[in-house]
Amino acid sequence: MLDISMCRGRTLFLLFVAFCTFYVSQAQARVLQNQTEIDAFYLERDGDPLWLRRNNLNSDGKELFQLLSSAWQNGLNPLNYNIAEINEILDNSGFSGPNDEEALQLELFLTDGYIRYIRDLSGMRINAFDMGLETKHWRQRISVQEALSYLPVHHDDIGDFLLSREPQTATYQSLKKEMRNIVQKIKREEIVQREPLHFSGLLRPGRGHKNVPLLRARMNAPDVPEQDAYTYDPALVEAVKLFQESKGLKPDGIIGNQTLYVLNQSVFDKIKQLSVNMERLRWVADEKPERFIVVNIPSATLWAIDNGKVAFEMPVIVGSKKRQTLSFVTEIHGVRFNPTWTVPPTIKEEDILPQLVENPQYLADKGMELFLGYDPDAPTLDPASIDWASLTENDLHGLRMVQVAGSHNPLGRIRVLMPNRHNIYLHDTNNRSLFHLTNRAKSSGCIRMRDPEKVAMFALQNRKGWSEQRMKKTLSEEKTSDIYTQERIPVYLLYYTIWLGSEGQIVYGTDVYDHDKTLLQLLERLDAFPILDNSDLNIAQISD
């Protein structure tokens, strides 16, 4: 039997090439994705193998094989990394071990699997356009050549190296741990599938519903007299509050969409949701500046990060499903105090025009001005002089509606200057009644802040001469004023339907814009999702 560890030079390389040619002709389904680059790689190292010793897997090969087999922990499909082919060789080789041809196959399949795996860990596997995203905002996969360039240095510590290539954020590592825990429960048959719960609208304390007994059984709440069986009683409310708190939900005892979603999640639902969110987390580089802001759209929450710690967080209002807040990355250039508001085209057409048809004085009643055109010296118009019911789309487009600074202004008193082509920004609001809601997807696309003064101070913190007293003075003058800063603070508008709660617990949120559904479909087309069997309870290629 050929001792591959002792072979050198072009002879071994030619054996590799001969094997590849033979294998392509015999089994098209097993063509190596990166054959050309692999051929060049082994030619450069004189055919010296990385993963074998005396035709068997060496310690590095075994470690790599183990990692590829466990790719499901990262929400990836192990079958994409040649695991089935490698298993088949190892199973068929028996006690005598792989023969020369099988050994060469193992070497090639492991290297090809490594390339695919590290590239999948490194960035976006899908076309950004298919998710309505711009490529420039998200981390893209490394090249095959870059993946191979790491091997001469890191093949002997391949396990630690590949683990270091995963996102190291607390959220990603918590999701990976959650995936591992769920699958281990499946293997130990600790998963119980329950009948889904359904309620008509919100279930509030004291209300009655035919499915309350099912809820009581789910919560292991104390039994009640038969006449109270269908009443959402105080003991059951307390059990639901504890459940909500444990899941990072608002512990109000009210069962709405989000609580019901978590109650009804199957194991399969959780694995899907973990996988798509781990995919998104790999799109954002771990390396970030010292200070930045994150807005998570599904949780409608803003975090300001300073030197790796949360300086503050706050609830925000994000776009409705009809007028969604887009995901992208931009930078803060400054803050506008006492802003005016130029009505965007969609709001002008869908919201304000119907009001003007009914009441031509609507703009005046709201303290808004009407201009013909968008030039700085554009003339003002009297809204009462316009036949709003007969206005054409082009005519409406040429009219500029401006809300002056003041109590009627929907931007409130503060707007963060963060240039982007979507015209989405952070701002104050003159309607503060929505921040207490669980579902805060209520805006027309921009992000309303509960505590805008905190964000303004955070953005201008390092501007010379700036202070809270100066901000108060600027606001009190009630004149539009732009304060710029040379520091560029990144703003990440992200879409994660799983996040960490205040105690570090995993929170399964709702897919407010159906983006999880779309991303899952794209990944399934690539066979890039962990494979589950028809019972929805057993994940294929699980390894300890």
C-alpha positions as CSV (number, residue, x, y, z in Angstrom):
1,M,0.0,0.0,0.0
2,L,1.3,3.5,-0.9
3,D,2.5,5.5,2.0
4,I,1.2,9.0,1.0
5,S,3.1,10.7,3.8
6,M,6.4,9.7,2.2
7,C,5.5,10.8,-1.4
8,R,6.8,14.0,-2.9
9,G,7.0,15.8,-6.2
10,R,5.0,15.7,-9.3
11,T,4.2,12.0,-9.1
12,L,1.7,12.5,-6.3
13,F,0.3,15.6,-8.0
14,L,-0.3,13.6,-11.2
15,L,-2.0,10.9,-9.1
16,F,-4.3,13.6,-7.8
17,V,-5.1,14.9,-11.3
18,A,-5.6,11.3,-12.5
19,F,-8.0,10.6,-9.7
20,C,-10.0,13.8,-10.3
21,T,-10.3,13.0,-14.0
22,F,-11.4,9.5,-13.3
23,Y,-13.8,10.5,-10.7
24,V,-15.5,13.2,-12.8
25,S,-16.0,10.6,-15.5
26,Q,-17.4,8.1,-13.1
27,A,-19.7,10.2,-10.9
28,Q,-20.6,13.7,-12.1
29,A,-22.5,14.4,-8.9
30,R,-19.2,14.3,-7.0
31,V,-17.2,16.8,-9.0
32,L,-15.1,18.9,-6.7
33,Q,-16.3,22.5,-6.6
34,N,-12.8,23.9,-6.5
35,Q,-10.8,21.4,-8.5
36,T,-8.7,23.9,-10.5
37,E,-7.6,25.8,-7.4
38,I,-6.9,22.5,-5.5
39,D,-4.8,21.2,-8.4
40,A,-2.7,24.3,-8.3
41,F,-2.4,24.2,-4.5
42,Y,-1.0,20.7,-4.4
43,L,1.3,21.3,-7.4
44,E,2.8,24.2,-5.4
45,R,3.4,22.0,-2.4
46,D,4.8,19.2,-4.5
47,G,1.7,17.0,-3.8
48,D,2.4,16.9,0.0
49,P,-0.8,15.8,1.7
50,L,-2.3,17.7,4.7
51,W,-4.8,15.3,6.2
52,L,-3.3,11.8,5.8
53,R,-0.6,9.6,7.2
54,R,0.0,6.2,5.8
55,N,-3.3,6.4,3.9
56,N,-5.3,7.1,7.1
57,L,-6.6,10.4,8.5
58,N,-4.0,12.1,10.7
59,S,-5.0,14.1,13.7
60,D,-5.5,17.2,11.6
61,G,-7.7,15.3,9.1
62,K,-9.8,13.8,11.9
63,E,-10.3,17.3,13.5
64,L,-11.3,18.8,10.2
65,F,-13.7,15.9,9.5
66,Q,-15.3,16.4,12.9
67,L,-15.8,20.1,12.3
68,L,-17.3,19.6,8.9
69,S,-19.6,16.9,10.3
70,S,-20.7,19.4,13.0
71,A,-21.5,22.2,10.6
72,W,-25.1,22.0,11.6
73,Q,-24.2,23.8,14.8
74,N,-23.6,26.9,12.7
75,G,-26.9,26.5,10.8
76,L,-25.0,25.0,7.8
77,N,-25.6,21.7,5.9
78,P,-22.8,19.2,6.5
79,L,-23.6,17.5,3.3
80,N,-22.3,20.5,1.4
81,Y,-18.8,19.7,2.7
82,N,-18.4,16.2,1.3
83,I,-19.3,14.5,4.5
84,A,-21.4,11.8,2.8
85,E,-18.6,11.0,0.4
86,I,-16.0,10.9,3.2
87,N,-18.2,8.7,5.4
88,E,-18.7,6.3,2.5
89,I,-15.0,5.9,1.9
90,L,-14.3,5.3,5.6
91,D,-17.2,2.9,6.0
92,N,-16.2,0.9,2.9
93,S,-12.4,0.7,3.7
94,G,-12.9,-1.7,6.6
95,F,-10.2,-2.8,8.9
96,S,-7.5,-2.6,6.2
97,G,-8.0,1.1,5.8
98,P,-8.3,3.1,2.6
99,N,-6.4,1.9,-0.4
100,D,-4.3,4.3,-2.5
101,E,-7.2,5.6,-4.6
102,E,-9.5,6.0,-1.6
103,A,-6.8,7.8,0.4
104,L,-6.4,10.3,-2.5
105,Q,-10.1,10.8,-2.5
106,L,-10.2,11.5,1.2
107,E,-7.4,14.1,0.9
108,L,-9.2,15.9,-1.9
109,F,-12.7,15.8,-0.4
110,L,-11.4,17.2,2.9
111,T,-9.6,20.1,1.2
112,D,-12.6,20.9,-0.9
113,G,-14.9,20.6,2.1
114,Y,-12.6,22.9,4.1
115,I,-12.8,25.5,1.3
116,R,-16.5,25.4,1.1
117,Y,-16.9,25.6,4.9
118,I,-14.6,28.5,5.6
119,R,-16.1,30.5,2.7
120,D,-19.6,29.9,4.1
121,L,-18.5,31.1,7.5
122,S,-16.9,34.2,6.0
123,G,-19.9,36.1,4.6
124,M,-23.0,36.2,2.5
125,R,-23.9,33.0,0.7
126,I,-26.8,34.5,-1.2
127,N,-27.3,37.4,-3.7
128,A,-27.9,40.5,-1.6
129,F,-30.3,41.8,-4.3
130,D,-32.6,38.8,-3.7
131,M,-33.2,40.1,-0.2
132,G,-33.6,43.7,-1.3
133,L,-30.1,44.5,0.2
134,E,-27.1,46.3,-1.2
135,T,-23.9,44.2,-1.4
136,K,-21.7,47.0,-0.2
137,H,-23.2,47.0,3.3
138,W,-22.5,43.3,4.0
139,R,-19.5,41.1,4.4
140,Q,-18.9,38.9,1.3
141,R,-17.3,35.5,1.2
142,I,-13.5,35.2,0.9
143,S,-12.1,33.8,-2.3
144,V,-11.0,30.2,-2.8
145,Q,-7.4,31.4,-3.1
146,E,-7.6,33.2,0.2
147,A,-9.1,30.1,1.8
148,L,-6.3,28.0,0.5
149,S,-3.6,30.5,1.6
150,Y,-4.4,29.8,5.3
151,L,-3.8,26.0,5.1
152,P,0.1,26.0,5.0
153,V,0.1,27.9,8.3
154,H,-3.1,26.6,10.0
155,H,-3.6,23.0,9.0
156,D,-2.0,21.7,12.2
157,D,-4.4,23.8,14.3
158,I,-7.3,23.6,12.0
159,G,-9.9,23.2,14.7
160,D,-9.0,26.3,16.6
161,F,-8.5,28.2,13.4
162,L,-11.9,27.4,12.0
163,L,-13.6,28.2,15.3
164,S,-11.9,31.6,15.2
165,R,-13.4,32.3,11.8
166,E,-16.9,32.1,13.2
167,P,-18.4,35.4,14.5
168,Q,-17.3,35.7,18.1
169,T,-20.2,38.0,19.3
170,A,-22.2,36.9,22.3
171,T,-25.3,36.6,20.2
172,Y,-23.8,34.3,17.6
173,Q,-22.2,32.0,20.1
174,S,-25.4,31.9,22.2
175,L,-27.4,30.9,19.0
176,K,-24.8,28.2,18.3
177,K,-25.2,26.9,21.8
178,E,-28.9,26.9,21.5
179,M,-28.8,25.0,18.3
180,R,-26.5,22.4,19.9
181,N,-28.8,22.1,23.0
182,I,-31.9,21.6,20.8
183,V,-30.3,18.9,18.7
184,Q,-29.0,17.1,21.8
185,K,-32.6,17.1,23.3
186,I,-33.8,15.6,20.0
187,K,-31.2,12.9,20.3
188,R,-32.2,12.2,23.9
189,E,-35.9,12.2,22.8
190,E,-36.7,15.0,25.3
191,I,-38.8,16.9,22.8
192,V,-42.5,16.8,23.1
193,Q,-44.7,18.1,20.3
194,R,-47.7,19.9,21.7
195,E,-51.0,20.9,20.1
196,P,-50.8,24.5,18.9
197,L,-52.7,27.2,20.9
198,H,-55.0,29.6,19.2
199,F,-56.8,32.6,20.6
200,S,-59.1,35.2,18.9
201,G,-57.1,38.4,19.4
202,L,-55.4,39.3,22.7
203,L,-56.0,37.1,25.7
204,R,-56.1,39.3,28.7
205,P,-56.3,38.4,32.4
206,G,-59.8,37.6,33.5
207,R,-61.0,36.8,30.0
208,G,-62.5,33.5,28.9
209,H,-61.6,31.2,26.0
210,K,-62.2,27.6,25.0
211,N,-58.4,27.0,24.8
212,V,-57.6,28.2,28.3
213,P,-57.5,24.6,29.6
214,L,-54.8,23.8,27.0
215,L,-52.8,26.9,28.1
216,R,-53.2,25.8,31.7
217,A,-51.8,22.3,30.9
218,R,-49.0,23.8,28.9
219,M,-48.0,26.1,31.9
220,N,-48.5,23.4,34.5
221,A,-50.7,25.8,36.4
222,P,-52.9,24.7,39.3
223,D,-56.2,23.1,38.6
224,V,-59.3,25.3,39.1
225,P,-63.0,24.5,39.8
226,E,-64.9,23.3,36.7
227,Q,-66.9,26.5,36.4
228,D,-63.6,28.5,36.1
229,A,-61.9,26.1,33.7
230,Y,-62.2,28.5,30.7
231,T,-61.2,31.6,32.6
232,Y,-57.7,33.1,32.4
233,D,-57.3,33.1,36.2
234,P,-54.7,34.9,38.3
235,A,-52.6,31.8,38.9
236,L,-52.4,31.0,35.2
237,V,-51.6,34.7,34.5
238,E,-48.6,34.5,36.9
239,A,-47.4,31.3,35.2
240,V,-47.6,33.0,31.9
241,K,-45.7,36.0,33.3
242,L,-42.9,33.7,34.4
243,F,-42.8,32.1,31.0
244,Q,-42.7,35.5,29.3
245,E,-39.9,36.6,31.6
246,S,-37.9,33.4,30.9
247,K,-38.1,34.0,27.2
248,G,-37.1,37.7,27.3
249,L,-40.7,38.9,26.6
250,K,-42.5,41.6,28.3
251,P,-44.0,39.9,31.4
252,D,-47.4,41.5,31.3
253,G,-49.5,38.3,31.3
254,I,-51.2,39.4,28.0
255,I,-51.0,36.7,25.3
256,G,-50.5,38.5,22.0
257,N,-48.8,37.6,18.7
258,Q,-45.2,37.3,20.1
259,T,-46.1,35.3,23.2
260,L,-48.3,33.0,21.2
261,Y,-45.6,32.6,18.6
262,V,-43.1,31.4,21.2
263,L,-45.7,29.1,22.8
264,N,-46.4,27.4,19.5
265,Q,-42.9,27.1,18.1
266,S,-41.9,23.6,17.1
267,V,-38.4,22.3,17.1
268,F,-38.3,22.6,13.4
269,D,-39.4,26.3,13.6
270,K,-36.6,27.0,16.1
271,I,-33.9,25.3,13.9
272,K,-35.0,27.3,10.9
273,Q,-35.1,30.6,12.8
274,L,-31.7,29.9,14.4
275,S,-30.2,29.1,11.0
276,V,-31.4,32.2,9.2
277,N,-30.3,34.5,12.0
278,M,-26.8,32.9,12.2
279,E,-26.6,33.5,8.5
280,R,-27.3,37.2,8.9
281,L,-24.9,37.5,11.8
282,R,-22.1,36.3,9.5
283,W,-22.9,39.2,7.2
284,V,-21.6,41.8,9.7
285,A,-17.9,41.8,10.6
286,D,-16.9,41.4,14.2
287,E,-14.5,44.2,13.9
288,K,-16.3,47.5,14.7
289,P,-15.2,50.9,15.8
290,E,-15.1,51.9,19.5
291,R,-18.5,53.7,19.2
292,F,-21.5,52.8,17.1
293,I,-25.3,52.4,17.2
294,V,-27.3,49.3,16.4
295,V,-31.0,49.2,15.6
296,N,-32.6,45.8,15.5
297,I,-35.8,46.2,13.4
298,P,-37.8,43.1,14.6
299,S,-37.2,43.9,18.3
300,A,-37.6,47.7,17.6
301,T,-34.7,48.4,19.9
302,L,-31.7,50.8,19.7
303,W,-28.4,50.2,21.4
304,A,-25.5,52.7,21.7
305,I,-22.2,50.9,22.1
306,D,-19.2,52.6,23.6
307,N,-15.9,50.7,24.0
308,G,-17.5,47.3,23.8
309,K,-20.2,48.0,26.3
310,V,-23.9,49.1,26.0
311,A,-24.0,52.8,26.9
312,F,-27.8,52.8,26.8
313,E,-30.7,51.1,25.0
314,M,-34.2,52.3,24.2
315,P,-37.3,51.2,22.4
316,V,-37.9,52.7,19.0
317,I,-40.7,52.8,16.5
318,V,-39.8,51.1,13.1
319,G,-41.5,50.9,9.8
320,S,-44.8,49.1,9.4
321,K,-45.0,46.0,7.1
322,K,-46.4,48.2,4.4
323,R,-43.6,50.9,4.8
324,Q,-40.6,48.9,6.0
325,T,-37.4,50.1,7.5
326,L,-34.6,48.9,5.3
327,S,-31.5,47.1,6.5
328,F,-28.2,48.9,5.7
329,V,-25.2,50.6,7.3
330,T,-24.5,54.3,7.3
331,E,-22.7,56.9,9.4
332,I,-23.8,59.8,11.6
333,H,-22.5,63.2,10.4
334,G,-24.3,65.4,13.0
335,V,-27.6,66.3,14.5
336,R,-30.3,68.7,13.4
337,F,-32.2,70.5,16.2
338,N,-35.7,71.9,15.7
339,P,-35.9,70.3,12.2
340,T,-38.4,71.0,9.5
341,W,-40.0,68.1,7.7
342,T,-40.3,67.8,4.0
343,V,-43.1,65.3,3.3
344,P,-41.8,62.2,1.4
345,P,-43.6,61.2,-1.8
346,T,-45.4,58.1,-0.4
347,I,-46.8,60.0,2.6
348,K,-47.7,63.0,0.4
349,E,-49.7,60.8,-2.0
350,E,-51.2,58.2,0.3
351,D,-51.8,60.1,3.5
352,I,-52.0,63.8,3.0
353,L,-53.6,64.1,-0.5
354,P,-56.8,62.3,0.7
355,Q,-57.0,64.7,3.6
356,L,-56.6,67.8,1.3
357,V,-59.4,66.5,-1.0
358,E,-61.7,66.5,2.1
359,N,-60.3,69.7,3.7
360,P,-58.1,72.1,1.6
361,Q,-57.2,73.8,4.9
362,Y,-55.5,70.6,6.2
363,L,-51.9,71.9,5.6
364,A,-52.7,75.2,7.4
365,D,-54.3,73.4,10.3
366,K,-51.1,71.4,10.7
367,G,-48.8,74.4,10.4
368,M,-47.4,73.2,7.1
369,E,-46.3,75.3,4.1
370,L,-46.8,74.5,0.4
371,F,-44.1,75.3,-2.2
372,L,-44.1,75.0,-6.0
373,G,-40.9,73.0,-6.6
374,Y,-37.8,72.2,-4.5
375,D,-35.6,75.2,-5.2
376,P,-34.6,77.2,-2.2
377,D,-36.4,80.3,-3.5
378,A,-39.5,78.3,-4.7
379,P,-42.7,80.4,-4.4
380,T,-45.3,79.5,-1.7
381,L,-48.8,78.5,-2.7
382,D,-52.2,78.8,-1.1
383,P,-53.6,75.2,-0.7
384,A,-57.1,76.5,-1.1
385,S,-56.3,77.6,-4.6
386,I,-55.6,74.0,-5.8
387,D,-58.2,71.5,-7.0
388,W,-56.8,68.6,-5.1
389,A,-59.3,66.1,-6.4
390,S,-58.2,66.7,-10.0
391,L,-54.4,66.9,-9.3
392,T,-52.3,64.7,-11.5
393,E,-49.4,62.6,-10.2
394,N,-46.9,64.8,-12.0
395,D,-48.5,67.9,-10.5
396,L,-48.4,66.4,-7.0
397,H,-44.7,65.4,-7.5
398,G,-43.9,69.1,-8.2
399,L,-45.4,70.3,-4.9
400,R,-43.3,70.5,-1.8
401,M,-45.0,70.2,1.6
402,V,-43.0,71.3,4.5
403,Q,-43.8,71.0,8.2
404,V,-42.2,73.8,10.1
405,A,-40.5,73.2,13.4
406,G,-42.8,73.0,16.4
407,S,-45.2,70.8,18.2
408,H,-46.9,69.6,15.0
409,N,-43.7,68.3,13.5
410,P,-43.6,64.5,13.3
411,L,-39.8,64.6,13.6
412,G,-40.1,66.2,17.0
413,R,-37.1,68.4,18.0
414,I,-34.2,66.2,17.0
415,R,-33.2,64.5,13.7
416,V,-29.9,62.5,13.4
417,L,-28.0,63.4,10.2
418,M,-27.1,60.0,8.7
419,P,-27.0,60.4,4.9
420,N,-28.3,57.5,2.8
421,R,-30.1,57.1,-0.4
422,H,-33.2,55.6,1.3
423,N,-33.9,58.8,3.2
424,I,-34.3,56.8,6.4
425,Y,-33.0,58.3,9.6
426,L,-33.4,58.4,13.4
427,H,-35.6,61.1,14.8
428,D,-37.7,62.4,17.7
429,T,-41.5,62.3,17.5
430,N,-44.4,64.4,18.5
431,N,-46.5,61.3,19.2
432,R,-45.0,59.4,22.2
433,S,-48.0,57.0,22.8
434,L,-46.5,54.0,20.9
435,F,-43.3,53.2,22.8
436,H,-45.0,51.1,25.4
437,L,-46.4,48.7,22.8
438,T,-44.8,45.3,22.1
439,N,-45.5,45.6,18.4
440,R,-43.7,48.9,17.5
441,A,-43.7,48.5,13.7
442,K,-45.8,51.6,13.2
443,S,-43.8,54.2,11.3
444,S,-43.5,55.1,7.6
445,G,-40.0,53.7,7.5
446,C,-37.9,56.1,9.6
447,I,-37.0,55.2,13.2
448,R,-38.5,57.2,16.0
449,M,-36.5,57.4,19.2
450,R,-38.0,57.4,22.7
451,D,-35.0,59.3,24.2
452,P,-33.5,61.4,21.3
453,E,-31.5,63.6,23.6
454,K,-29.4,60.6,24.6
455,V,-28.6,59.8,21.0
456,A,-27.8,63.4,20.2
457,M,-25.4,63.6,23.1
458,F,-23.8,60.3,22.1
459,A,-23.3,61.5,18.5
460,L,-21.8,64.8,19.5
461,Q,-20.0,63.6,22.6
462,N,-16.5,64.2,21.2
463,R,-17.3,67.6,19.5
464,K,-15.3,70.3,21.1
465,G,-17.4,72.7,23.1
466,W,-20.5,70.6,23.1
467,S,-22.4,70.0,26.3
468,E,-25.9,69.1,27.5
469,Q,-26.4,72.8,28.5
470,R,-25.6,73.9,25.0
471,M,-28.0,71.3,23.6
472,K,-30.8,72.6,25.8
473,K,-30.0,76.2,24.7
474,T,-30.1,75.2,21.1
475,L,-33.4,73.5,21.5
476,S,-34.9,76.4,23.4
477,E,-34.2,78.8,20.5
478,E,-36.6,76.9,18.3
479,K,-34.6,77.6,15.2
480,T,-33.4,74.9,12.8
481,S,-29.8,74.3,13.6
482,D,-27.3,71.7,12.2
483,I,-24.5,70.7,14.5
484,Y,-21.9,68.5,12.7
485,T,-19.1,66.3,14.0
486,Q,-15.9,65.1,12.5
487,E,-16.3,61.7,14.2
488,R,-18.2,59.3,12.0
489,I,-20.3,57.0,14.1
490,P,-21.6,53.9,12.2
491,V,-25.3,53.1,12.4
492,Y,-26.2,49.4,11.7
493,L,-29.9,48.9,10.8
494,L,-30.2,45.1,11.2
495,Y,-32.9,42.5,10.9
496,Y,-32.5,39.8,13.6
497,T,-35.6,37.9,14.7
498,I,-33.6,36.3,17.6
499,W,-31.8,38.5,20.1
500,L,-30.5,38.3,23.6
501,G,-32.7,39.5,26.5
502,S,-31.5,41.6,29.5
503,E,-30.4,38.4,31.3
504,G,-28.6,37.0,28.2
505,Q,-31.5,34.7,27.4
506,I,-32.4,33.9,23.9
507,V,-35.6,35.7,22.6
508,Y,-37.4,34.3,19.7
509,G,-39.1,37.3,18.0
510,T,-41.7,37.4,15.2
511,D,-40.7,37.8,11.5
512,V,-42.4,41.2,11.1
513,Y,-41.5,41.7,7.4
514,D,-41.4,37.9,6.4
515,H,-37.7,38.3,5.7
516,D,-36.9,35.0,7.5
517,K,-39.3,33.2,5.2
518,T,-37.6,34.7,2.1
519,L,-34.1,34.0,3.3
520,L,-35.0,30.4,4.2
521,Q,-36.3,29.8,0.7
522,L,-33.1,31.2,-0.8
523,L,-30.9,29.0,1.5
524,E,-33.0,25.9,0.7
525,R,-32.4,26.5,-3.0
526,L,-28.7,26.3,-2.3
527,D,-29.2,23.2,-0.1
528,A,-27.6,25.4,2.5
529,F,-29.9,24.6,5.3
530,P,-29.4,21.8,7.9
531,I,-31.2,18.7,6.6
532,L,-34.1,17.4,8.7
533,D,-36.1,14.3,8.0
534,N,-39.9,14.2,7.6
535,S,-40.7,13.9,11.3
536,D,-39.2,17.4,11.7
537,L,-37.4,16.0,14.8
538,N,-34.2,14.4,13.6
539,I,-31.4,16.3,12.0
540,A,-29.3,14.4,9.5
541,Q,-25.6,14.0,10.0
542,I,-25.6,14.7,13.7
543,S,-22.3,14.0,15.4
544,D,-21.4,14.3,19.1
